[in-house]
Amino acid sequence: MAVAKKTQKKKKMSIIIWALLVLVVLVVSYRLVDLEEQQAQRRHEVEVLTAHYQALSTHNAELQRQVARDMSLEEIERIAREQLDMVSPEQRVFLDISGR
């Protein structure tokens, strides 16, 4: 009878160990799948950002060519004043806060 209890106890421990092992394998597998999904998302983000960077670089190069080709310093200053509300360092700006 003592031998049967030992065998039964070993059987229970074996089942518990296998159950824990299966649980660990499932958790690790789930984590690996999750990490692979995150990596795929990051790869996609890198592709999108790279394409955006290339588009901006192309646009920047075109703007630089346009500035070098078409605009004098006076033209650039005019655009800065009119479109960007910029002023030269020598100018003073007065702001009317009277509301009229």
Order of alpha helices (4+ residues) and beta strands (2+ residues): alpha-alpha
